[in-house]
């Protein structure tokens, strides 16, 4: 990653952190806690967020100009995921990772 600009490296790291956090919280927290945390719409949102974060990091690592599009969508999805996780409570790590990723991706999207 040394060949990438610092702001892109920071965005990739934020995306990968959000990917890992959303995926692990969905499977290791939400499904275990149950109730509203395990509702299909919430779990799908978290899994979609994780996947788009992974995809955005991948596009930046490839060095394609299309990363701006994935980053734009990633920022929007991360904000949705953060809001839903905050609404349910007990998911502060996910909220923080999603918000950090959204900020980085918005900047990267230009």
C-alpha positions in Angstrom: 0.0 0.0 0.0 3.0 2.3 0.1 2.3 3.4 -3.5 -1.1 4.8 -2.5 -1.7 8.3 -1.2 -2.0 8.6 2.6 -5.7 9.6 2.5 -6.5 6.5 0.4 -4.6 4.3 2.8 -6.6 5.8 5.7 -9.8 5.1 3.8 -8.9 1.5 3.0 -8.0 0.9 6.7 -11.4 2.5 7.8 -13.3 0.3 5.2 -11.5 -2.9 6.3 -12.1 -2.1 10.0 -15.8 -1.4 9.3 -16.0 -4.6 7.2 -14.6 -6.7 10.1 -16.7 -4.9 12.8 -20.0 -5.2 11.0 -19.5 -8.8 10.0 -18.3 -9.9 13.5 -21.1 -7.9 15.3 -23.8 -9.3 13.0 -22.7 -12.9 13.6 -21.2 -12.7 17.0 -23.5 -10.2 18.7 -26.8 -9.6 16.9 -27.6 -13.2 16.3 -26.6 -14.1 19.8 -28.6 -11.3 21.5 -31.6 -12.0 19.3 -34.8 -9.9 19.4 -34.6 -6.7 17.3 -30.9 -7.2 16.8 -31.6 -10.4 14.9 -34.4 -9.1 12.7 -33.7 -9.9 9.1 -33.7 -6.2 7.9 -31.1 -5.3 10.5 -28.8 -8.2 9.8 -29.1 -7.7 6.1 -28.2 -4.1 6.5 -25.1 -5.0 8.5 -24.0 -7.6 6.0 -24.6 -5.3 3.1 -22.5 -2.6 4.8 -19.7 -5.1 5.5 -19.7 -6.2 1.9 -19.7 -2.7 0.4 -16.9 -1.7 2.7 -14.8 -4.7 1.6 -15.6 -3.8 -2.0 -14.7 -0.2 -1.6 -11.3 -1.2 -0.1 -10.8 -3.6 -3.0 -11.5 -1.0 -5.6 -9.1 1.5 -4.0 -6.4 -1.2 -3.8 -6.9 -1.9 -7.5 -6.3 1.8 -8.2 -9.3 2.2 -10.5 -11.1 5.6 -10.7 -14.4 3.8 -10.2 -13.5 3.6 -6.5 -15.2 7.0 -6.2 -18.5 5.5 -7.0 -18.2 2.6 -4.5 -16.9 5.0 -1.8 -19.9 7.3 -2.4 -22.4 4.4 -1.9 -20.3 3.0 0.9 -20.6 6.3 2.8 -24.4 6.3 2.5 -24.7 2.7 3.5 -22.4 3.1 6.5 -24.5 6.1 7.7 -27.6 4.0 7.5 -26.0 1.1 9.3 -24.6 3.4 12.0 -28.1 4.9 12.6 -29.8 1.5 12.8 -27.1 0.1 15.2 -27.4 3.2 17.4 -31.2 2.8 17.4 -30.9 -0.7 18.8 -28.2 0.1 21.3 -25.3 -1.9 22.7 -23.4 -1.6 19.4 -21.1 1.3 20.0 -18.1 -0.3 18.2 -20.2 -0.8 15.0 -21.6 2.7 15.2 -18.1 4.2 15.5 -16.6 2.1 12.7 -19.4 2.9 10.4 -19.2 6.6 11.0 -15.5 6.7 10.6 -15.7 4.8 7.4 -18.5 7.1 6.1 -16.3 10.1 6.7 -13.3 8.6 5.0 -15.4 7.4 2.0 -17.1 10.8 1.6 -13.8 12.4 1.4 -12.5 9.8 -1.1 -15.6 10.1 -3.3 -14.8 13.7 -3.8 
